[in-house]
């Protein structure tokens, strides 16, 4: 998270859901967690695939999404 995600997700850059912003994560989770994972892995809107962490595995991206959601409840 600290290396590749916080630059956008701490501040909401390019529409990124901010870590800690309950409402923005609730909205995304209504699509289903598998969709949230797929969007993070494949990219969506202003977010490139894997948030520019091309060295990250899909499991690492999923763990990061889980971290952000857990800290946004």
C-alpha positions in Angstrom: 0.0 0.0 0.0 2.7 2.5 1.0 4.7 2.0 -2.1 2.1 2.1 -4.8 -1.3 2.9 -3.5 -1.3 5.7 -0.9 -0.4 8.5 -3.3 -3.9 8.3 -4.8 -5.9 6.5 -2.1 -4.8 8.8 0.7 -6.0 11.9 -1.2 -8.6 10.7 -3.6 -6.6 11.6 -6.7 -8.3 10.9 -10.0 -11.4 9.8 -8.2 -9.7 7.0 -6.2 -11.7 6.0 -3.1 -9.9 7.3 -0.1 -8.7 4.9 2.5 -10.8 5.6 5.6 -13.7 7.1 3.6 -16.5 4.7 4.5 -19.0 6.0 2.0 -16.8 5.7 -1.0 -16.0 2.1 -0.2 -19.6 1.1 0.5 -20.5 2.4 -2.9 -17.9 0.2 -4.6 -18.6 -2.9 -2.5 -22.2 -2.9 -3.7 -20.9 -4.1 -7.0 -19.5 -7.2 -5.2 -16.0 -7.8 -3.8 -15.0 -9.8 -6.8 -15.7 -6.8 -9.1 -13.7 -4.6 -6.8 -10.7 -7.0 -7.0 -11.0 -7.3 -10.8 -11.1 -3.5 -11.2 -8.0 -3.2 -9.1 -6.1 -5.9 -11.0 -7.2 -4.8 -14.5 -7.6 -1.1 -13.9 -10.7 1.2 -14.1 -11.2 4.8 -14.8 -8.1 6.7 -13.9 -6.5 3.8 -12.2 -4.1 1.7 -14.3 -3.9 -2.0 -13.9 -2.6 -3.0 -10.5 -2.2 0.7 -9.7 1.2 0.7 -11.5 2.5 -2.1 -9.3 3.3 -4.5 -12.1 5.5 -6.5 -9.9 2.6 -7.2 -7.5 0.8 -10.5 -7.7 -3.0 -10.6 -8.0 -3.0 -11.9 -4.4 -1.0 -8.9 -3.2 -3.4 -6.5 -4.9 -6.4 -8.4 -3.3 -4.7 -8.2 0.1 -4.2 -4.4 -0.4 -7.9 -4.0 -1.3 -8.8 -5.9 1.8 -6.5 -3.6 3.9 -8.1 -0.5 2.4 -11.6 -1.8 3.0 -10.8 -2.9 6.6 -9.5 0.6 7.3 -12.6 2.2 5.8 -15.4 0.8 8.0 
